[in-house]
Amino acid sequence: MPFCVICKIGGAVCLLIALVGAGASLAAKERRRAARAAGFLTLLRHVRAQIAAFSLPIPAILSQCDEKLLFLVGAGANAARTDLVDLVRNARADLSDTAAETLTSWAEEIGRGDRAEDLRKSDLAIEKMESIVRKESAESRKREKLALFLPPLLGGIVICLLI
């Protein structure tokens, strides 16, 4: 087999491997986005339950959160565990715009009013996040399949054109 044919086949295989890897990376990002939104919904429910029980002030609620819950919302081991706004800001890259806006507005407003107002704001945020999570989980499955399928398909088309 001539050397140029071997180079073409090797290049085609490398291109296909790279595109499969890119597709897997995009699919993982979609899974992470859906999981992050669901994690914040769980955190919202937890904070709301603590407010309803007159348990702790807002900064103390976060510092008492379970490590698994904080991991779900993207808080690393060194993350500040007392500020909701920072927690949302750090996870913003893994959230959709609507989820990030909903969480940011809730985090900025919570703890500034009385208990009844905080409960009302939390209920509204939970309601919005539930619809966002439902919508994103359905869309995420579609985008994940597309991310796994489309790059290798395009790579195969390009390879056919080049060889």
Secondary structure as the mmCIF struct_conf table of DSSP 4:
data_model
#
loop_
_struct_conf.conf_type_id
_struct_conf.id
_struct_conf.beg_label_comp_id
_struct_conf.beg_label_asym_id
_struct_conf.beg_label_seq_id
_struct_conf.end_label_comp_id
_struct_conf.end_label_asym_id
_struct_conf.end_label_seq_id
HELX_RH_AL_P HELX_RH_AL_P1 PHE A 3 ALA A 52
TURN_TY1_P TURN_TY1_P1 ALA A 53 PHE A 54
HELX_RH_AL_P HELX_RH_AL_P2 ILE A 58 SER A 63
TURN_TY1_P TURN_TY1_P2 GLN A 64 GLN A 64
BEND BEND1 CYS A 65 CYS A 65
HELX_RH_AL_P HELX_RH_AL_P3 GLU A 67 LEU A 72
TURN_TY1_P TURN_TY1_P3 VAL A 73 GLY A 74
TURN_TY1_P TURN_TY1_P4 ALA A 77 ASN A 78
BEND BEND2 ALA A 79 ALA A 79
BEND BEND3 ARG A 81 THR A 82
HELX_RH_AL_P HELX_RH_AL_P4 LEU A 84 ALA A 91
HELX_RH_3T_P HELX_RH_3T_P1 ARG A 92 ASP A 94
BEND BEND4 LEU A 95 LEU A 95
HELX_RH_AL_P HELX_RH_AL_P5 ASP A 97 GLU A 109
TURN_TY1_P TURN_TY1_P5 ILE A 110 GLY A 111
BEND BEND5 ARG A 112 GLY A 113
HELX_RH_AL_P HELX_RH_AL_P6 ARG A 115 LEU A 162
#
